[in-house]
Amino acid sequence: MTKKWLASLVFFLSWCGAHLSHAQSWPSSAVTMIVGFAPGGSTDIAARVLAEQLGKKLGQNVVVVNRPGAAGVVGANAVAIAKPDGQTFLFGSGSLASAPSLNKSLPFDVASDFLPVSQITTIASILAVHPSVPARTVKEFVDHVKANPGKLNYGSAGSGTLQHVSGALFEKAIGGSMVHIPYSGGAPANTDLVAGRVQAVFGPIVELAQFHKAGSIRVLGVTSVKRAAAMPDVPPIAEDVPGYAIGTWHGLFAPKGTPAPIVEQMSRAMAAALAEPAVRSRLTDLGLDPVGSTPPEFSAFFQSEILRWRELVRLSGAVPN
């Protein structure tokens, strides 16, 4: 009995030593953050804002790689099957929490195949329309949609994404109908909004701010309960559509099996990067509120988000594929 106990103890200490040694030498080369959406979208922009500062904290370059497709599933799967050595992370969003409710054949288990590292931001979204739309307020837009059922198009980053669910919930809340046009990411949807090929987008401020400043789009309202610091003059949609509110977030995930010391170290590095005044100012200007939570905090939040999105998808009427 004693010999078995001693053998187990030796094995455990050896295992801890190997993992601690790995963490102490990590990272030994450039770290990859995979983004599951096209360049120019909110997740891509946030990742690139943080990559340089995060690299300084880690002492190695942090490279952002875009792997768009299937509302973020392609990029997430690339991380799920990656070697759990701390060299590959997913710079993800709320779409990962909604994935089980929208996709019946995911190639991974959302709840168990990823290790939550840190919640990075919360995201404010806005209802933006093409200038050709004869509406300058949310109320006027509601009236216009209801007077023209099925005639207005709204673009999204893909079926089941925040933009899609935001639009579907808006339709349900006002008793109107629009046509959903899914894209492979937020950037192409926004491009078509500016071009007038879609009339509206319920998108993150970070994606639409540049077009707003250029006067290429008209912003009617924010999807949050309170006004956003980045656009303080824009009222909440809820002022004209009672009860309407929806938002999302960015978060960092590691593949299952990544050593805990590495996860902890990356979490601390992310929190330190988010604490930099220049980074916080840049993110806030883009409509992103920095967070920087611990792995246990983010894990609890992520599990609650999986349940919340199950209900949001049900309410929106979005059909799992």
CORWOCOR-V976897 format. One record per backbone hydrogen bond with DSSP energy under -0.5 kcal/mol. CO is the residue of the C=O (numbers start at 1). NH is the residue of the N-H. If there is no record, write none. Layout:
# CORWOCOR-V976897
co:CO nh:NH
co:CO nh:NH
This chain:
# CORWOCOR-V976897
co:1 nh:5
co:2 nh:6
co:3 nh:7
co:4 nh:8
co:5 nh:9
co:6 nh:10
co:7 nh:11
co:8 nh:12
co:9 nh:13
co:10 nh:14
co:11 nh:15
co:12 nh:16
co:13 nh:17
co:14 nh:18
co:15 nh:19
co:16 nh:20
co:17 nh:21
co:18 nh:22
co:19 nh:23
co:20 nh:24
co:21 nh:25
co:22 nh:26
co:23 nh:26
co:31 nh:63
co:32 nh:34
co:32 nh:89
co:33 nh:65
co:34 nh:91
co:35 nh:67
co:36 nh:69
co:36 nh:72
co:38 nh:41
co:41 nh:45
co:42 nh:46
co:43 nh:47
co:44 nh:48
co:45 nh:49
co:46 nh:50
co:47 nh:51
co:48 nh:52
co:50 nh:54
co:51 nh:55
co:52 nh:56
co:53 nh:57
co:54 nh:58
co:55 nh:59
co:55 nh:60
co:61 nh:31
co:61 nh:63
co:63 nh:33
co:63 nh:65
co:65 nh:35
co:67 nh:75
co:69 nh:72
co:69 nh:74
co:70 nh:73
co:72 nh:76
co:73 nh:77
co:74 nh:78
co:75 nh:79
co:76 nh:80
co:77 nh:81
co:79 nh:82
co:83 nh:85
co:84 nh:259
co:87 nh:32
co:88 nh:255
co:89 nh:34
co:89 nh:91
co:90 nh:92
co:90 nh:253
co:92 nh:251
co:93 nh:96
co:94 nh:97
co:94 nh:98
co:95 nh:99
co:98 nh:101
co:98 nh:102
co:99 nh:102
co:99 nh:103
co:102 nh:321
co:103 nh:106
co:108 nh:110
co:109 nh:112
co:109 nh:113
co:113 nh:256
co:114 nh:116
co:115 nh:254
co:118 nh:252
co:119 nh:292
co:119 nh:293
co:120 nh:291
co:121 nh:250
co:122 nh:289
co:123 nh:248
co:124 nh:205
co:125 nh:223
co:126 nh:128
co:126 nh:203
co:127 nh:220
co:127 nh:221
co:128 nh:201
co:129 nh:218
co:130 nh:133
co:133 nh:135
co:137 nh:141
co:138 nh:142
co:139 nh:143
co:140 nh:144
co:141 nh:145
co:142 nh:146
co:143 nh:147
co:144 nh:148
co:145 nh:148
co:148 nh:151
co:148 nh:152
co:152 nh:179
co:153 nh:199
co:153 nh:200
co:154 nh:181
co:155 nh:202
co:156 nh:183
co:158 nh:161
co:161 nh:165
co:162 nh:166
co:163 nh:167
co:164 nh:168
co:165 nh:169
co:166 nh:170
co:167 nh:171
co:168 nh:172
co:169 nh:173
co:170 nh:174
co:171 nh:175
co:171 nh:176
co:177 nh:150
co:178 nh:180
co:179 nh:154
co:180 nh:182
co:181 nh:156
co:185 nh:189
co:186 nh:190
co:187 nh:191
co:188 nh:192
co:189 nh:193
co:190 nh:194
co:191 nh:195
co:192 nh:196
co:192 nh:197
co:192 nh:198
co:193 nh:196
co:199 nh:130
co:200 nh:155
co:201 nh:128
co:201 nh:203
co:203 nh:126
co:204 nh:207
co:204 nh:208
co:205 nh:209
co:208 nh:212
co:209 nh:213
co:210 nh:214
co:211 nh:215
co:211 nh:216
co:211 nh:217
co:212 nh:215
co:216 nh:131
co:218 nh:129
co:218 nh:220
co:221 nh:127
co:222 nh:237
co:223 nh:246
co:228 nh:231
co:229 nh:232
co:231 nh:228
co:231 nh:234
co:233 nh:235
co:235 nh:222
co:236 nh:239
co:237 nh:240
co:237 nh:241
co:241 nh:244
co:248 nh:123
co:249 nh:94
co:250 nh:120
co:250 nh:121
co:251 nh:92
co:252 nh:117
co:252 nh:118
co:253 nh:90
co:254 nh:115
co:255 nh:258
co:259 nh:262
co:259 nh:263
co:260 nh:264
co:261 nh:265
co:262 nh:266
co:263 nh:267
co:264 nh:268
co:265 nh:269
co:266 nh:270
co:267 nh:271
co:268 nh:272
co:269 nh:273
co:270 nh:274
co:271 nh:275
co:272 nh:276
co:273 nh:276
co:276 nh:280
co:277 nh:281
co:278 nh:282
co:279 nh:283
co:280 nh:284
co:281 nh:285
co:282 nh:286
co:283 nh:288
co:284 nh:287
co:287 nh:124
co:288 nh:290
co:289 nh:122
co:294 nh:298
co:295 nh:299
co:296 nh:300
co:297 nh:301
co:298 nh:302
co:299 nh:303
co:300 nh:304
co:301 nh:305
co:302 nh:306
co:303 nh:307
co:304 nh:308
co:305 nh:309
co:306 nh:310
co:307 nh:311
co:308 nh:312
co:309 nh:313
co:310 nh:314
co:311 nh:315
co:312 nh:316
co:313 nh:317
co:313 nh:318
co:318 nh:320
